[in-house]
C-alpha cells in the first residue's frame, strides 16, 4: 500500500482511482520491516508527489519466545498455535496479543499463562454477566409474569443514579474510542478502556444493583435496571466484537430475542452485522461520573483499610470518617453514602473538612535518588531538615508545589507527602488510608453489639455457597433447615428472627430449626433434600439443609 495495491503506475486505468486513495489513511508493518518499507514508501511519495504516502503509521513489535529469544523452528521454543487455540481459545489468544506491548511496537514474550489469564479476567466475567442478566429475566417472568423486551425509551426517564452512571460510562467510552481510533489509530489505548467498562459493569454496577435486578424495588424499577444492563451488554459485545468475535457472537445469539422488531438491524444473524454503537449525548453525564468515581475512591480506601487489619467484609464495623478539603467531594460522598455503608459493611459514614480535629500529622519524605542527582552534597542537609517541617509548611508546599529546605528549592518531584493519625493508646484502633487530598479513617473496633450482624452476614454467605454448590438459580425457591451441632442454638435462632427480611431473599421458603417431622407442614425430612453441608461460623457448628418447595 498504496502503490502495489493499485498496480501504480503500470496500470493507467487505475491512476484515477489511485489518486482518490492517496495518501493512504494508514500503513501497518512489523518493527523489523520499518527501515526497508516505511522509508522506501516515504522516499517514493516525497519524490513523486511531494508528500508522505500515508497519514498514520501503525507498527507492531516482535513476538518472542517466553525465554526472550526469537521464535525458531529449529529450537522449537514456541507452543503449537493449533494446540493453543484448541485448549485456550482463539478469542483469548487474540485479546492477549491485542492488549500486549506488541501493538505499541514493543517486543512481547509470548506466554500461554497470559492467554489463560484473559479467560479469567475478561471472558468469564463477560459471560457471567450475561448469564446473570438472563437469570434475572427468567426470574422476572416467574415472579411478575412479565416478558422482558429492551426499551430505549426507558433509558431516558428519571433513573437510579447507578443506571445513569453506567450509561454515562458507555458514552465516555464511545467518545474515547471514536477519537483514539478515528483520529489517532491508537489501538493500544482502546482495549484497556473497553476492559475498564467491563470491570465497572461486573464489579460495580451488577454488584451494587443485584437486589434491584432481582426485583426488590418493584416492576418499574426492575425493568429500569434490566434495560440498563441490557444496553451496557449490547454496547460491550458490539464494541468488543472485532477483538473477541466468537464469544461476542455467542452472547448476541442469547440476548437478541429481547430486542423488539422495531429496534432490530437489517441482518440479525450475527453481532458482526450490527452497527458499531454510537455516542448518545443525552446519556452522557460528567457530574454523575464524578460522583460515582469519588464514591469508588472512598470504597477502595475502605477495602484497603480492612485488608491491612485482616478484617473481611463480612465483619460489621461502626464508622468510616472521610476527610477532604473539597466540599464538592464531601457532598458527592454523602449523596451516595447508602452504597458506601452497604459495601463496606459499616453502620455510619462521617464526612469532615477539619483534619485538625482528628490530629492528622503531615510528613515530608525525600525522594532519595532524585535529591542525590539534583543536589548532590546538599542532599544530606535537606534530609536532616525535613522532619522539622510543620503541618502548615507542608500544606503550603502541596498547594504551591515548591518549598525551600536547607537553602535549596524543592519541587513536587523531590518530595512525597504522607498523612497519618499518630498512633497512641486512644487511636490504635483506627486505620488510616489516603489518596491524594482524601483521607479515610476506619474504626476497626469489634463492638459487642455488632456480633449478631456479623453472624448474619457469615451465615448468609454459607447459604449462598450451598445454593451455588447445588447449582441453583435465582428462580429456584428452597426451604432451609438448620441444626446446631456445637454452640448456643438460641443465639442463631435470635439472629435469624431479627434478620428475617435479609434471609428471605436467599431462602424464599423459610427457615426452620431441626429436629422436626415436617418443614412448614409441607416437606418431610426424608423427602426433597437438595443439598446439605456443615458450616463453622464463629463459635457455632451448624448443619444446613436445603429442600425443594412444592
HELIX and SHEET records of a PDB file:
HELIX    1   1 UNK A    4  UNK A    6  5                                   3    
HELIX    2   2 UNK A   12  UNK A   14  5                                   3    
HELIX    3   3 UNK A   15  UNK A   21  1                                   7    
HELIX    4   4 UNK A   31  UNK A   33  5                                   3    
HELIX    5   5 UNK A   34  UNK A   38  3                                   5    
HELIX    6   6 UNK A   39  UNK A   49  1                                  11    
HELIX    7   7 UNK A   81  UNK A   87  1                                   7    
HELIX    8   8 UNK A   90  UNK A   98  1                                   9    
HELIX    9   9 UNK A  101  UNK A  104  5                                   4    
HELIX   10  10 UNK A  112  UNK A  118  1                                   7    
HELIX   11  11 UNK A  119  UNK A  123  3                                   5    
HELIX   12  12 UNK A  124  UNK A  144  1                                  21    
HELIX   13  13 UNK A  153  UNK A  156  5                                   4    
HELIX   14  14 UNK A  161  UNK A  182  1                                  22    
HELIX   15  15 UNK A  187  UNK A  200  1                                  14    
HELIX   16  16 UNK A  201  UNK A  206  3                                   6    
HELIX   17  17 UNK A  207  UNK A  208  1                                   2    
HELIX   18  18 UNK A  210  UNK A  213  1                                   4    
HELIX   19  19 UNK A  219  UNK A  240  1                                  22    
HELIX   20  20 UNK A  245  UNK A  255  1                                  11    
HELIX   21  21 UNK A  256  UNK A  258  5                                   3    
HELIX   22  22 UNK A  261  UNK A  263  5                                   3    
HELIX   23  23 UNK A  271  UNK A  273  5                                   3    
HELIX   24  24 UNK A  281  UNK A  283  5                                   3    
HELIX   25  25 UNK A  286  UNK A  308  1                                  23    
HELIX   26  26 UNK A  327  UNK A  335  1                                   9    
HELIX   27  27 UNK A  337  UNK A  344  1                                   8    
HELIX   28  28 UNK A  356  UNK A  358  5                                   3    
HELIX   29  29 UNK A  368  UNK A  375  1                                   8    
HELIX   30  30 UNK A  376  UNK A  378  5                                   3    
HELIX   31  31 UNK A  379  UNK A  386  1                                   8    
HELIX   32  32 UNK A  391  UNK A  400  1                                  10    
HELIX   33  33 UNK A  448  UNK A  450  5                                   3    
HELIX   34  34 UNK A  451  UNK A  469  1                                  19    
HELIX   35  35 UNK A  489  UNK A  498  1                                  10    
HELIX   36  36 UNK A  500  UNK A  504  1                                   5    
SHEET    1   A 2 UNK A  24  UNK A  30  0                                        
SHEET    2   A 2 UNK A  54  UNK A  60  1                                        
SHEET    1   B 2 UNK A  63  UNK A  64  0                                        
SHEET    2   B 2 UNK A 108  UNK A 109  1                                        
SHEET    1   C 4 UNK A 346  UNK A 352  0                                        
SHEET    2   C 4 UNK A 317  UNK A 323  1                                        
SHEET    3   C 4 UNK A 438  UNK A 443 -1                                        
SHEET    4   C 4 UNK A 430  UNK A 435 -1                                        
SHEET    1   D 2 UNK A 360  UNK A 366  0                                        
SHEET    2   D 2 UNK A 415  UNK A 421 -1                                        
SHEET    1   E 2 UNK A 402  UNK A 405  0                                        
SHEET    2   E 2 UNK A 408  UNK A 411 -1                                        
SHEET    1   F 4 UNK A 511  UNK A 513  0                                        
SHEET    2   F 4 UNK A 478  UNK A 486  1                                        
SHEET    3   F 4 UNK A 540  UNK A 548 -1                                        
SHEET    4   F 4 UNK A 529  UNK A 537 -1                                        
SHEET    1   G 2 UNK A 518  UNK A 519  0                                        
SHEET    2   G 2 UNK A 523  UNK A 524 -1                                        
END                                                                             
